[in-house]
Amino acid sequence: MELRTLRYFVAVAEELHFGRAATRLHMSQPPLSRAIKRLEADVGAVLFARSPAGVTLTPAGTVLLGEARALLDHADRVRVRVSAAAGAATLTVGILGDGTDPGVARLAAAYRRHHPGVDIRVRDTDLTDPTCGLRAGLVDVALTRAPFDATALTVRALRTDPVGVVLRADDPLARRDGLRLAELSDRRWFQFPQGTDPIWQSYWNGGRPRQGPVVRAVQECLQAVLWNGTVGLAPFGHDLPAELAVVPLTDMPPSRVVAVWNEGDTNPLIRSFIEIATTAYRH
């Protein structure tokens, strides 16, 4: 099994849709489908149950997803250590959940202008680690959202976004102009896996314990709303399927987009990155 094929598999498993996974991977759908079929032949098991609405993981696929994530994390760690030993001019950036933020595009363009010789490596992470692998040494700097446990980290605020509740479009509450958290107290909310930063979990649960399905990725959150009527919070400014709606929450503190790096890290590439990011997100 090649690492590239495992990355393809993880993308399909998180998106639960070949078309969306292909878009995320910047490739067309036919070669992605062929790669997954070859992977299923290699492991000798069907990994996805396919239907016109999308795909779901089989029991074998669920097992492989956990193992694939661990293998890819280890491979990333190896690359980071080898690059550090070689002394190459590289900067590894962790990006949380959604790299389509226009601030990221402006930052990428500005950083290329200022540092054309630096090799930027991007590690796209799911919602279970708000520091995007920073504490594990997988990245040098992270573009993410606060709040989270910032012990031994330095955080620079880049932007704030209002937050709303994501509902099915046919939910009676979806027609409202605004809602308060108390009006959602009887609903099921999505949860992150056990061991996720409790400060991060509490924020996305509106500040109190909730019950609901466990998710790891943005698409899993949206699918939980579509299939189960689960509610969850999301910052404004992200495109949603027509079947979903987002309603402003009037008593929810805004979501802060931040850059974060290890306290005391004197890497000049990080300092420059932070200054360029501050300017890029201001526009």
C-alpha positions in Angstrom: 0.0 0.0 0.0 1.5 3.3 -1.1 1.2 6.4 1.2 -0.4 8.3 -1.7 -3.2 5.6 -2.0 -3.8 5.8 1.7 -4.2 9.6 1.5 -6.8 9.0 -1.3 -8.6 6.5 0.9 -8.6 8.8 3.9 -10.0 11.6 1.8 -12.9 9.5 0.5 -13.5 8.1 4.1 -13.7 11.6 5.5 -15.8 13.1 2.7 -18.0 10.0 2.2 -18.3 11.0 -1.4 -15.9 10.3 -4.3 -16.7 13.6 -6.1 -15.9 15.8 -3.0 -12.8 13.7 -2.2 -11.5 14.2 -5.8 -12.1 18.0 -5.5 -10.2 18.0 -2.2 -7.3 16.1 -3.7 -7.2 18.3 -6.8 -7.7 15.3 -9.1 -10.5 13.9 -11.3 -12.9 11.2 -10.0 -12.1 8.3 -12.4 -8.4 7.8 -11.3 -9.5 8.2 -7.7 -12.1 5.4 -8.1 -9.5 3.2 -9.8 -7.0 3.7 -7.0 -9.6 2.8 -4.3 -10.5 -0.4 -6.2 -6.9 -1.3 -6.4 -6.5 -0.7 -2.7 -9.6 -3.0 -2.0 -7.9 -5.7 -4.2 -4.6 -5.3 -2.3 -6.3 -5.7 1.1 -8.7 -8.3 0.0 -11.8 -6.5 1.4 -14.5 -4.1 0.3 -13.8 -0.8 2.1 -16.8 1.2 1.0 -20.5 0.5 0.6 -21.5 2.5 -2.5 -24.9 4.0 -3.2 -26.2 6.8 -5.4 -26.2 9.1 -2.4 -22.5 8.5 -1.6 -20.5 5.9 0.3 -20.3 4.6 3.8 -17.4 2.7 5.4 -17.6 -1.0 5.8 -16.2 -2.6 9.0 -13.0 -3.3 7.2 -12.9 0.3 6.0 -13.3 1.6 9.5 -10.4 -0.5 10.7 -8.2 0.7 7.8 -9.1 4.4 8.4 -7.6 4.3 11.9 -4.5 2.5 10.7 -4.1 4.7 7.7 -4.3 7.9 9.8 -1.6 6.6 12.1 0.7 5.6 9.2 0.3 9.0 7.5 1.0 10.8 10.7 4.1 8.8 11.2 5.2 9.4 7.6 4.7 13.2 8.2 6.8 13.0 11.4 9.6 11.3 9.5 9.6 14.0 6.8 9.8 16.7 9.4 12.7 15.1 11.2 14.7 14.4 8.0 14.1 18.0 6.8 15.4 19.4 10.1 18.5 17.2 9.9 19.2 18.3 6.3 18.8 22.0 7.2 16.6 22.7 4.2 14.7 25.9 4.0 11.3 24.5 4.6 8.3 25.5 6.7 5.5 23.1 7.5 2.1 24.7 8.0 -0.9 23.0 9.6 -4.3 24.1 8.4 -7.4 23.1 10.2 -10.4 21.5 8.4 -10.9 23.9 5.6 -8.2 25.3 3.3 -10.7 27.3 1.2 -10.6 30.3 3.5 -9.7 33.3 1.2 -7.3 34.4 3.9 -5.2 31.3 3.2 -5.1 32.0 -0.5 -3.9 35.6 0.1 -1.3 34.5 2.6 0.0 31.8 0.2 0.5 34.4 -2.6 2.1 36.9 -0.3 4.5 34.4 1.3 5.6 33.2 -2.1 6.4 36.8 -3.1 8.5 37.3 0.0 10.1 33.9 0.2 10.2 32.3 -3.2 13.0 29.9 -2.2 11.3 28.4 0.9 9.6 25.1 0.5 6.1 25.4 2.1 4.6 22.0 3.2 1.0 21.9 4.2 -0.6 19.5 6.6 -4.4 19.5 6.4 -5.8 18.2 9.7 -9.2 17.2 11.0 -11.2 18.7 13.8 -9.8 16.5 16.6 -6.6 18.6 17.0 -7.0 22.3 17.0 -3.2 22.8 17.0 -2.9 20.8 13.7 0.0 18.6 15.0 2.0 21.5 16.5 2.4 19.8 19.9 3.5 16.5 18.2 6.2 18.3 16.2 4.5 17.7 12.9 4.2 21.4 11.9 6.1 24.6 12.6 3.1 26.9 12.6 -0.7 26.3 12.5 -3.6 28.3 11.0 -6.5 27.3 13.1 -9.4 28.5 15.3 -9.4 29.3 19.0 -10.1 28.6 21.8 -8.0 25.7 22.8 -5.4 24.9 25.5 -2.6 27.3 24.6 -0.1 26.1 27.2 3.5 26.6 25.9 2.1 28.1 22.7 2.0 31.6 21.2 -1.2 32.7 19.6 -1.7 35.6 17.2 -5.3 36.5 16.4 -5.9 37.1 12.6 -9.7 37.5 12.3 -13.0 36.9 14.0 -16.0 35.2 12.4 -19.6 35.2 13.7 -20.9 31.7 14.5 -24.3 30.1 13.6 -26.0 26.8 14.1 -26.2 24.4 11.2 -29.6 22.8 10.7 -31.4 20.8 8.0 -33.1 23.3 5.7 -36.5 21.7 6.5 -36.0 22.2 10.3 -38.6 24.6 11.6 -35.8 26.6 13.4 -34.0 27.1 10.1 -36.5 29.8 9.1 -35.5 31.9 12.1 -33.4 35.1 11.7 -31.5 34.3 14.9 -31.4 31.8 17.8 -30.1 31.6 21.3 -28.2 28.6 22.6 -30.9 27.8 25.2 -33.4 27.2 22.3 -31.2 24.2 21.2 -30.8 22.6 24.6 -33.0 19.6 23.7 -31.1 18.8 20.5 -28.3 16.3 19.9 -24.9 18.0 19.0 -21.9 16.4 17.4 -19.0 15.4 19.6 -15.3 15.0 19.0 -13.5 11.8 20.0 -12.5 11.1 23.6 -9.2 12.9 24.4 -9.9 15.9 22.3 -8.9 19.2 23.9 -11.8 20.0 26.4 -11.6 23.7 25.9 -12.0 23.2 22.1 -14.9 20.7 22.7 -16.7 23.0 25.1 -16.6 26.0 22.7 -18.2 24.0 19.8 -20.8 22.6 22.2 -21.9 26.1 23.3 -20.2 26.0 26.7 -22.0 23.0 28.2 -22.0 19.2 28.0 -24.0 17.8 25.1 -24.9 14.3 23.7 -24.6 13.3 20.1 -22.6 11.4 17.4 -18.8 11.5 17.3 -17.2 13.1 14.3 -13.7 14.0 13.2 -14.1 16.0 10.0 -16.2 18.9 8.6 -18.0 16.7 6.2 -18.8 14.2 9.0 -20.4 17.1 10.9 -22.5 18.0 7.9 -23.5 14.4 7.3 -24.6 14.1 10.9 -26.9 17.0 10.4 -28.3 15.7 7.2 -28.8 12.1 8.4 -29.6 12.5 12.1 -30.9 16.0 12.5 -27.9 16.7 14.7 -27.1 20.3 15.3 -23.6 21.9 15.4 -22.0 25.2 15.2 -20.1 26.6 12.3 -18.5 30.0 11.5 -20.2 32.0 8.8 -18.6 32.3 5.4 -18.5 28.7 4.4 -20.5 27.2 1.5 -23.1 24.6 2.6 -25.2 22.2 0.6 -28.7 23.4 -0.3 -30.1 20.9 2.1 -28.5 22.7 5.1 -28.9 26.2 6.6 -27.0 28.2 9.1 -28.8 30.5 11.5 -27.0 33.2 13.5 -26.5 32.6 17.2 -27.1 35.8 19.1 -25.4 34.8 22.3 -22.4 32.8 21.0 -18.9 34.4 21.1 -17.3 34.7 17.7 -14.8 32.2 16.3 -11.2 33.5 16.2 -9.0 32.6 13.3 -5.4 32.4 14.7 -1.9 31.6 13.9 -0.1 29.5 16.6 3.4 28.3 17.1 5.6 26.9 19.9 6.5 29.4 22.6 10.2 30.3 22.3 10.6 29.0 18.7 13.0 31.6 17.2 12.8 30.2 13.6 12.9 33.4 11.5 10.7 31.8 8.8 8.0 31.5 11.5 8.3 35.2 12.5 8.1 36.2 8.9 5.1 33.9 8.3 3.2 35.4 11.2 3.8 39.0 10.1 2.7 38.2 6.5 -0.4 36.3 7.8 -1.4 39.2 10.0 -1.4 41.5 6.9 -3.1 39.0 4.6 -6.0 38.3 6.9 -6.6 42.0 7.6 -7.8 42.6 4.0 
